[in-house]
Amino acid sequence: MWSVLRQPAIFRVLLSTTFSGLAMSLTWLFLNFHLKQLSFPRAWIGYANALPALIPVFFGVGIAHWLPRVGYGRSLRWAMVLSGLSLLGVAGAHRPAVVFGLLFFYGIGQTVLFSGVPPLLAHLAGTSRQVDVFSLQNALGSGAGALGNLLGSVTYRWTQDTRHVIGLAGVLYLLAWFPLRNLKRVHGEPRRFRLHSPERWLRLFIPQGLIATGAGLIMPFLNLYLSEKFGLRYDQVGGIFALSAVATMTAMLLQPALARRLGKLHALILVQALSLPLILVMAYVPVLSLVVVALLIRGALMNAGNPLYTAVSVGVLEAEEWPGFMLAQTALWSLGWSVGSAFSGHIQARMGLAAYDVLFAGMFGLYTLATLSYARVIGPLLEGREAG
């Protein structure tokens, strides 16, 4: 798997996404804390999580046509700069209107980033190495997430101010620009988007839409949940998230071997099914040590399915569809995440900490439906194509 790093272009893209992974982990962990420090109401924090996620829903069509015309490399360079400058602005802003405006531009950058990296790596790796490169990308991203969470926790402990952590995330996004600065258009990279099979897209979207909505109920608020239920300090929550990222990285590195043994789809179903009981432990077991163990294993298993799902998707779609599909998938994920997080914020505003009993139950139900749907909905797509 590590041999893919011998390709200079793949190495540079993965180096860039490692920096952006550091930045992303800092933002995900400390943005809620920063907004809380600014005295944002809980419902507003939900809206702030929803806003960047809604960008691909409303601007996805335009970005889908713009991205292949501009090229993946140039698009990603713009994404890093826009994300970095937006977060630097958020770190210094105090007025809610300014913060929300900057989060809008941050969402634009993130949409381009999430949509451009997978098809670029797919073209660079070729069909035979896609599981390897996607697993390595996710493993490095998880490792960067672990380091980012520790870095954020240490920074906050030193400064006792979330502004410095968010500002550091902005700087890391700007550093992610440098490995991409001379990256040229890949040979065979499509210059336009074309939709070949709406039915395949719909089938691929069904489980992802369910998971996105379920994740939106809990994941944007998981840091607050741990802090408020167990009385943990922000840096202690960061340490737990860092351990979770390390566990996820380890699971990612095992995915190529698991995919070769079971097939991509069966491996995907297995890792996600094993994670389901752990959601209930996180929700209803009042022992911090058990909750932390469940959180680590659940996150590792669920996230380990991401490279498998990406490999399955590009395996059943035509190359001209890849960037548009990734963007549409980002839009779908964002829509589900936004709906879930906005709903979750309202429920928490009304019920307080007791709301998590309901929200975790909703997450469990949606994840269960998604896991059951993989074989029935996506399985037929692999028949006669790439069976793993």
C-alpha positions in Angstrom: 0.0 0.0 0.0 2.8 2.4 0.9 4.4 2.0 -2.5 1.8 4.4 -4.0 3.8 7.2 -2.3 6.6 6.6 -4.8 4.5 8.6 -7.3 5.5 12.2 -6.7 2.0 13.6 -7.6 0.3 11.2 -5.1 2.8 12.1 -2.4 2.2 15.8 -2.9 -1.6 15.5 -2.8 -1.4 13.3 0.3 1.0 15.7 2.0 -1.4 18.6 1.3 -4.4 16.7 2.6 -2.4 15.8 5.7 -2.0 19.5 6.5 -5.7 20.2 5.7 -6.5 17.2 7.9 -4.7 18.8 10.8 -6.7 22.0 10.2 -10.0 20.2 9.8 -9.5 18.4 13.1 -8.8 21.6 15.0 -11.8 23.3 13.4 -14.2 20.4 14.1 -13.1 20.1 17.8 -12.8 23.7 18.7 -15.3 25.6 16.5 -18.2 24.8 18.9 -16.1 25.7 21.9 -15.1 29.0 20.2 -18.8 29.9 19.4 -19.7 29.0 23.0 -16.9 31.3 24.1 -18.5 34.0 22.0 -21.8 33.4 23.9 -23.7 32.0 20.8 -27.0 30.3 21.8 -27.0 26.6 21.3 -29.4 26.9 18.4 -27.0 29.3 16.7 -24.2 26.8 17.2 -26.4 24.3 15.3 -26.9 26.8 12.5 -23.2 27.5 12.4 -22.5 23.8 11.9 -25.2 23.6 9.3 -24.1 26.6 7.2 -20.9 25.3 5.7 -22.5 21.9 5.1 -25.3 23.5 3.1 -23.0 25.1 0.6 -22.8 22.1 -1.8 -26.6 21.8 -1.7 -27.1 25.3 -3.1 -23.9 25.8 -5.1 -23.1 22.2 -6.1 -24.3 22.4 -9.7 -22.1 25.4 -10.4 -19.0 23.9 -8.7 -19.6 20.6 -10.6 -19.2 22.4 -13.9 -16.4 24.7 -12.7 -14.1 22.1 -11.1 -13.2 20.0 -14.2 -12.8 23.1 -16.3 -10.4 24.7 -14.0 -8.6 21.4 -13.1 -8.4 19.5 -9.9 -5.0 20.9 -8.8 -5.8 24.5 -9.3 -9.2 24.1 -7.7 -7.6 22.5 -4.6 -5.2 25.4 -4.3 -8.0 27.9 -4.3 -9.8 25.7 -1.7 -6.9 25.7 0.7 -6.5 29.5 0.5 -10.2 30.2 0.9 -10.5 27.9 3.8 -7.5 29.3 5.6 -8.3 32.9 5.2 -11.9 32.3 6.3 -10.8 30.6 9.5 -8.3 33.4 10.3 -11.2 35.8 10.0 -13.5 33.7 12.2 -10.7 33.7 14.9 -10.7 37.5 15.0 -14.5 38.1 14.5 -17.0 38.9 17.3 -20.2 39.9 15.5 -22.4 36.9 14.6 -23.1 38.2 11.1 -19.4 38.4 10.3 -18.8 34.9 11.7 -21.6 33.4 9.6 -20.4 35.2 6.5 -16.9 33.8 7.0 -18.3 30.3 7.6 -20.1 30.6 4.3 -16.7 31.1 2.5 -15.2 28.3 4.6 -18.0 26.0 3.3 -17.1 26.9 -0.3 -13.5 25.9 0.2 -14.4 22.7 2.0 -16.9 21.7 -0.8 -14.2 22.1 -3.4 -11.7 20.2 -1.3 -14.0 17.2 -0.6 -15.1 17.1 -4.2 -11.7 17.4 -5.9 -9.4 15.1 -3.9 -11.0 11.7 -4.5 -11.3 11.9 -8.3 -7.8 13.3 -8.5 -6.4 10.4 -6.5 -8.4 8.0 -8.5 -6.9 9.2 -11.7 -3.4 9.2 -10.3 -3.6 5.7 -8.7 -5.4 3.8 -11.5 -8.1 1.1 -11.0 -5.8 -1.5 -9.4 -4.5 0.8 -6.6 -7.6 2.8 -5.7 -8.4 1.0 -2.4 -4.7 1.4 -1.4 -4.6 5.1 -2.1 -8.0 5.9 -0.6 -7.1 3.8 2.5 -3.8 5.6 2.8 -5.4 9.0 2.3 -7.9 8.3 5.1 -5.3 6.8 7.4 -3.0 9.8 7.0 -6.1 12.1 7.5 -6.9 10.2 10.7 -3.3 10.5 11.9 -3.3 14.2 11.1 -6.6 14.4 13.1 -4.9 12.8 16.1 -2.0 15.2 15.9 -4.3 18.1 15.3 -6.5 17.3 18.3 -3.4 17.1 20.5 -2.0 20.3 19.0 -5.3 22.1 19.6 -5.5 20.8 23.2 -2.0 22.0 24.0 -2.5 25.3 22.3 -5.7 25.9 24.3 -4.1 24.8 27.5 -1.3 27.4 27.0 -3.5 30.3 25.9 -6.9 29.5 27.4 -8.4 31.1 24.3 -10.2 29.3 21.4 -9.3 32.1 19.0 -5.7 30.9 18.9 -6.8 27.4 18.0 -9.1 28.5 15.2 -6.3 30.8 13.9 -3.9 27.9 13.9 -6.3 25.9 11.8 -6.4 28.8 9.3 -2.6 28.8 9.1 -2.4 25.0 8.5 -4.9 25.3 5.6 -2.6 27.9 4.0 0.4 25.6 4.5 -1.6 22.9 2.6 -1.3 25.1 -0.5 2.4 24.6 -0.9 2.6 20.9 -1.9 0.0 21.7 -4.6 1.6 24.8 -6.0 3.1 23.2 -9.2 0.6 20.4 -9.6 -0.6 20.2 -13.2 -3.6 18.7 -14.8 -3.5 14.9 -14.8 -3.4 13.1 -18.1 -6.9 11.8 -18.9 -8.5 14.1 -16.4 -12.0 15.0 -17.8 -12.6 18.6 -18.8 -16.4 18.5 -18.4 -19.0 16.7 -16.3 -21.4 14.2 -17.8 -24.1 12.1 -16.1 -24.3 8.6 -17.4 -26.5 6.7 -14.9 -28.8 8.5 -12.5 -30.0 5.2 -11.2 -26.5 4.3 -10.0 -26.2 7.6 -8.3 -29.5 7.2 -6.5 -28.5 3.7 -5.3 -25.2 4.9 -4.0 -26.8 7.9 -2.3 -29.4 6.0 -0.2 -27.2 4.6 2.6 -25.0 7.7 2.6 -28.0 10.0 3.1 -29.2 7.9 6.1 -25.7 7.9 7.7 -25.2 11.7 7.1 -28.5 12.5 8.8 -27.7 10.2 11.7 -24.2 11.6 12.1 -25.6 15.2 12.1 -27.7 14.4 15.1 -24.6 13.7 17.3 -21.2 14.2 15.7 -21.2 18.1 15.6 -22.0 18.1 19.3 -20.0 15.1 20.5 -17.4 17.4 22.0 -20.0 19.3 24.0 -21.7 16.0 25.0 -18.5 14.7 26.6 -17.7 18.0 28.2 -21.2 18.5 29.7 -22.1 15.0 30.6 -18.8 14.0 32.2 -17.5 17.4 33.2 -14.4 17.2 31.0 -12.1 20.1 30.2 -11.7 21.1 26.6 -8.2 19.8 26.4 -9.3 16.5 27.9 -11.9 16.1 25.1 -9.2 16.9 22.6 -7.1 14.1 24.0 -10.0 11.6 23.6 -10.5 12.8 20.0 -6.8 12.3 19.4 -7.0 8.7 20.5 -10.0 8.2 18.3 -8.1 9.4 15.3 -5.3 7.0 16.1 -7.7 4.1 16.3 -9.3 5.2 13.0 -5.9 5.4 11.3 -5.1 1.8 12.4 -8.4 0.5 11.1 -7.8 2.4 7.8 -4.5 0.6 7.2 -6.2 -2.8 7.5 -8.8 -2.1 4.9 -6.9 -3.1 1.7 -6.3 -6.6 3.2 -9.9 -6.9 4.4 -11.2 -5.8 1.0 -9.0 -8.4 -0.8 -10.3 -11.1 1.5 -14.0 -10.3 1.7 -14.6 -7.9 -1.3 -15.1 -4.2 -1.0 -18.9 -4.3 -0.3 -18.8 -7.1 2.3 -15.9 -5.5 4.1 -17.9 -2.2 4.2 -21.0 -3.9 5.6 -19.0 -5.8 8.2 -17.1 -2.8 9.7 -20.3 -0.7 9.9 -22.4 -3.5 11.4 -19.9 -4.0 14.1 -20.1 -0.3 15.1 -23.8 -0.3 15.8 -23.9 -1.7 19.3 -21.2 0.8 20.4 -23.6 3.7 19.7 -25.8 2.4 22.5 -22.9 2.2 24.9 -21.9 5.8 24.1 -25.5 6.9 24.8 -26.7 5.0 27.8 -23.7 3.7 29.8 -22.9 6.3 32.5 -19.2 5.1 32.9 -16.7 7.4 31.2 -14.1 4.7 30.6 -16.6 2.5 28.7 -18.0 5.4 26.8 -14.4 6.4 25.7 -13.7 2.8 24.6 -16.9 2.6 22.6 -16.2 6.0 21.0 -12.8 4.9 19.9 -13.9 1.6 18.4 -17.1 3.0 16.8 -15.3 5.9 15.2 -12.6 3.6 13.8 -15.1 1.1 12.4 -17.4 3.6 10.8 -14.6 5.7 9.3 -12.8 2.7 8.0 -15.7 2.2 5.6 -15.1 5.5 3.9 -12.3 4.3 1.5 -14.2 1.2 0.7 -17.3 3.2 -0.2 -15.3 5.6 -2.3 -13.6 2.7 -4.2 -17.0 1.0 -4.7 -18.4 4.3 -6.1 -15.7 5.0 -8.6 -15.7 1.3 -9.6 -19.3 1.5 -10.8 -19.3 5.0 -12.4 -17.6 6.4 -15.5 -14.6 8.7 -15.1 -16.6 11.7 -16.4 -19.0 11.2 -13.5 -16.4 11.1 -10.7 -16.0 14.8 -9.9 -19.7 15.5 -10.2 -20.6 12.5 -8.1 -18.2 13.4 -5.4 -19.7 16.9 -5.3 -23.2 15.5 -5.3 -22.3 13.1 -2.5 -20.8 16.0 -0.6 -24.0 17.9 -1.1 -26.1 15.0 0.1 -23.9 14.4 3.1 -24.0 18.1 3.9 -27.8 18.2 3.6 -28.2 15.3 5.9 -25.6 16.7 8.3 -27.2 20.1 8.2 -30.7 18.8 8.8 -29.5 16.5 11.6 -27.4 19.2 13.3 -30.1 21.9 13.1 -32.7 19.5 14.5 -30.3 18.4 17.2 -29.6 22.0 18.2 -33.3 22.8 18.7 -33.9 19.6 20.6 -31.0 20.4 22.9 -32.2 23.9 23.4 -35.5 22.5 24.7 -34.4 19.4 26.6 -30.9 20.1 27.7 -28.6 17.1 28.3 -31.6 14.7 28.3 -31.9 15.4 24.5 -29.0 13.1 23.8 -31.1 10.0 24.8 -33.4 10.8 21.9 -30.6 11.9 19.5 -28.5 8.8 20.0 -31.5 6.6 19.4 -32.2 8.4 16.2 -28.5 7.9 15.1 -28.7 4.2 15.9 -31.9 3.7 13.9 -30.6 5.6 10.8 -27.2 3.8 10.9 -28.9 0.5 11.1 -31.1 1.2 8.1 -28.1 2.3 6.1 -26.1 -0.8 6.9 -29.0 -3.0 5.9 -29.4 -1.1 2.6 -25.8 -1.7 1.3 -26.3 -5.2 0.1 -29.8 -4.7 -1.2 -29.3 -1.3 -2.9 -25.6 -1.2 -3.9 -24.9 -4.9 -4.3 -26.6 -5.2 -7.7 -24.4 -2.4 -9.1 -21.3 -4.6 -8.6 -22.8 -7.6 -10.5 -21.0 -7.8 -13.9 -18.6 -5.0 -12.9 -16.0 -5.0 -10.2 -16.9 -7.5 -7.5 -14.1 -6.5 -5.2 
